[in-house]
Amino acid sequence: MKRVAEALGVSRSNLAEKKQRKPRGPHAKPGDAELLLRIRAIVDARGSYGYRRVTALLNREGKPPVNFKRVYRVSVAVPSTGEAAKKAPHVLAT
């Protein structure tokens, strides 16, 4: 472990601590389930809206404001509410 620490330029205690640390699980806030229901209702009505437009509609409802990063995190966690499929790359004809 000493050589690895020297190669990386970090202390051995840091490597030993990282080795023992448990990996972090997915982050969830208490209101995420209720927020997901509100997001799902908007996405079902307007399927082409992205997370920023959904956030704007959620904030117009009069409930406490929601951050767009939280809307993105919650909607991407559930595949049916995630962002639309990526477009195929544009290929130039030769």
Summary of the structure (lengths in Angstrom):
residues: 94
radius of gyration: 21.1
end to end distance: 54.1
largest distance: 58.3
contacts: 172
relative contact order: 0.12
helix: 56%
strand: 0%
